[in-house]
Amino acid sequence: MISKPTSRPTAVPSRNALRVLRRLALAGSTVGSFCTVAAITYDAHRRVRVAERIVENKRALQTSAPNYDATSAATRLSRMMEAAEAGEYTGMDAFKEADRRSRLGRTSHIEDRVGMHNREEQRAFETQTQGEDPSTQAESFLEAAQSNISRSRNTMQSPGTTMMRNDFIPPDYTRTPDTLERSKLAFEQSKARASSLPLNQNVSMHSPDASIPTQMQDLLDRGRPIDAAQVFLDTHPASLNGISSDRRELAVNAFYINCKEENVFVARNIFERLEQIDKISPSMWKLLIFALARKGCIESAATIYTRYMHKFSVPADIVDVVLRCLLESHRLTTAKWFLFRNLKIDRDCGLCGAYLTGLWRKTRSIELLNGQLKKLLTMFPRLGKDPSDKLFNPVIKAYVEYGRLADAEAMVEDMMNTYQLPLRCRTKGLLVFGKALKCDWDGVDAGLQEMYVKKLTNRRRDFLPIFDRIFLEYWPCHTGDQIRDFVIRYVDKFDIVPDRVLYKHILEAYVEKGNKEMISELARMARERSWKVHVNESEFLEMLRMRRLALEDAPVGFWQMLQAARAKFGQSAASQQILGYDQRSFPIPEVNKMPYTETTLPWYQRTLHEMTPSKPVNQYQKLHKQMTHYIHVGKMDEALKCFENAKNARFQMKQLHVELAVIATLLGRGLNQARALIEAEWRNIRHLIRFFPVFFRQILEVDGTSESQLIQMAVLRFYQLCWSNKMMIVKHHITVATSRQLIARKQPDMAVELLNAVYTSRYRQVAAFDGVCMKMFMRAFTATENMPGIRWCLLTGLARGSAISHDFVVEVHRNIGILNRSFDPDTLSKREATRKMEQLEYLTHLADLLKEKSEGDPQAWKLKSDPTLKRSYRRMLKRPLDQRRLYKESDIQEAVERWDEEYELEAVVGNIEINPKAITKTWNETAVLGQMSNPTGSSATAA
């Protein structure tokens, strides 16, 4: 008989029934007793392993999520329901604030209990796991972390906060097995450190660490990523080995938020610290390069790229950005390597054009440009790519500017016939511009007419810059009427709509060579034809004023203008050719010899060979330009490396090159090596100069001078070289870089002295002390805890608009946060604590005003210095500063209006005595009269 299947499920015995059956089976026999003992032993071991797993899970949660609490969600939900029923629910923010206050109140009470419990648990855990394999412990921790990390992270974050941070965090930066491996490593290292420390030190070490993620999360939730980043930097020194996954995640969140808010230097500090204690991801690397380049920090972006250039690949969307950063930072060899590495993703030869343009701007070498063009043309067939006009235009422009117009025209013909490329607006415009440089105005008119016939003028974006360059060559050598006819003829014929740049150039030409009727006609034409080139009355008056000032000492005639250009730039020429030849193809060989050694120039020797020997691309640059760039950015070793490479290439050094090398050595390697360099290089340049340089004599004769004075001497000499050399620019980059390095070496007093020395020099009048310099002042005063100095920085920023920048405001808020967190009233007396609190509140208020002014608040911009009040205040007899009224918020308006930043800085750094008691003691009548009478008495005694 076949039984029919029932619709009910099969009956399954319960766990208790199985347990009773097992006991009945094991009772009453020897085998059963043995099995009973084995089962009991198995149960005991199983429970021990469960206890071990519980302990390990707890430790994993404490490591990865210190604030995790399994009952917090249920407790918070019940409180929400009770508040909703009572009609008192106002949102999650009130519950977060209440929880934070509750945690802070319970921390001091439960620390001892937690420490005692951890010690007991540690002893039990060590007793139970003595015989267990370490690999088993690691695997159990890994499983626990993998199962609990996501839940702990979700519990710590509110839904709004999670959504806010996920807006900008890349999708690839989530918890991965690599993150779990880091958690495992951090747990093992922390357990090893804890086992090597005494128990009391172990407890004290864990108490402050547990609040660090809470502080960072709270600061991020409140929109203060700068403070969150600084908390991370302060509590995670570079000597730390490893970091837990939750802290790393908070640091990465702070990094991305600071990048989003353009706090690029704060983000860079987080990046470098993670680089030292853990590791960074390609997405962080890419984002930091892009953020620095967008901010204009070309050197920093290039440095970050070269640090990982052989480890990470650059995404295609920022290849152009990286290439331009490398070119602008004088890393031409690296730029060449980078271009050929990414040549396959180049679209329409845009990268190649940017590369060749950068090479020409940095080297002005036709030899280098021709060699790189040939190399690119040989690489294209291998990659299956075709050249475009963007590849040839930089070389054509170089030929035109070099005076080789015939070679430029030949290259255009070869481009059209060999590579079947059409003639475009920019290429033809470069040839027309070459005619303008030769003052062949008939050829210019024919070229523009040909462009009009071929409809090349319809591309406004390319044609307007070309026409503007041609007009700039036309108007200096023609009369006002001819300029007017030139403008009217081509504007009407080609239907040109000038942009703001072209309109301003036409207006300047009319101002210098025209009359009021021409300007009125131009303004009427712009108004009738709806040109978007409005110039208001104040701008026009400023143009007239500048032109009038330029006429006062201007040379008369083109010859005098040429002489003025020679005096300004050291050398200048009226033509691009000599006897019809350019400088490389000059027919007389004797001209290509050096004046002293009578040897031929190296480039001329290379041109006589059939095959030009290759050399690094960096060596085509001017040596003083390379060294100046690296000294400006504070990389003295790189500057000396350029100097050594030039020596090895047998480059003829001049006094400028040796002085730059001595400055770099003095700042980077010390006085003794600077003296050794002078003694070694002096005999190589002594035949070029008549006298021993004063700077060299100062270094050789200096004795007992402090390091601060040596640094000031080197920096100010570099300023003087930039001031006296026509091809160098005076800027404060070296001061900023050197002061930053001094602060990093825990020498902020020397940084303040250097900044003050440059501030009081004449070079401050050449280049203004902008927000970057004020940022260094702020950082140095904070490192020395100089409250009046910090006040000077903030009031100077409010009084002088040129001292404000976004980076300066970020630095102010970062340092104010450091001061607030380091303030501990328990370590001070009641009076000192009250005074310090008043100072911090005052500085915080000034920082808020500075932020509002940087954001363009009209009310904040009313706070500015009044020059009339400043001059009248300087005429008054100065009284000692009243320390009781320095930090009054009610006096901010008055202080800003009469702010005298030069005098106030002298008082801050101690050059002016401001203490009333010290002044009274120094200028006491009895003391002064005694000093006056002592010399007389001493002379009488001697007589």
Buried (B, 14 or more C-beta within 10 A) or exposed (E): EEEEEEEEEEEEEEEEEEEEEEEEEBEEEEEBEEBBEEEEEEEEEEEEBEEBBEBBBBBBBBBBBBBBBEEEEEEBEEBEEEBEEEEEBEEBEEBBEEBEEEEEEEEEEEBEEBBEEBBEEBEEBEEBBEEEEEEEBBEBBBBBBBEBBEEBBBBBBBEEBEEBBEEEBBEEBEBEEEBBEBBBBBBBBBBEEBEEEEBEEBBEEBBEEBBBBBBBBBBBBEEBBBBBBBBBBEBBEEEEEBBBBBBBBBBBBBBBBBBBBBBBBBBBBBBBBBBEBBEBBBBBBBBBBBBBBEBEBBBBBBBBBBBBBEEBEBBEEBBBBBBBBBBBBBBBBBBBBBBEEBBEEBEBBBBBBBBBBBBBEBBBBBBBBBBBBEEBBEBBEEEEBEBBBBBBBBBBBBBBBBBBBEBBBEBBEEBBEEBEBEBBBBBBBBBBBBBBBBEBBEBBBEBBEBBBEBEBBEBBEBBBBBBBBBBBBBBEEBEBEBBBEBBEEBBEEBEBBBBEEBBBBBBBBBBBBBEEEBBEBBBEBBEEEEBEBEBEEEEBEEBEEEEEEEEEEEEEEEEEBBEBBBEEEEEEEEEBBBEEEBBBEBEEEEEBEEEEEEEBEBBBEEEEEEEEEEEEBBBBBEBBBBBBBBBBBBBBEBBBBBBEBBBEEEBBBBBBBBBBBBBBBBBBBEBEBBBEBBEEBBEEBEEEEEEEBEBBEEBBEBEEEEEBBBBBBBBBBBBBBBEEBEEBEBBBBBBBBBBBBBBEEEBBBBBBBBBBBBBBBEBBEBBEBBBBBBBBBBBBBBBBEBBBBBBBBBBBBBBBEEBBBBBBBBBBBBBBBBBBEEBEEEEBEEEEBEBBBBBBEBBBBBBBBBBBBBEEEEEBBEBBBBEEBBEEBEEEEEEBBEEEEBBEEEEBEEBBBBBBBEBBBBBBBEEBEBEEEEBEEEEEEEEEEEEEEEEEEEEEEEE
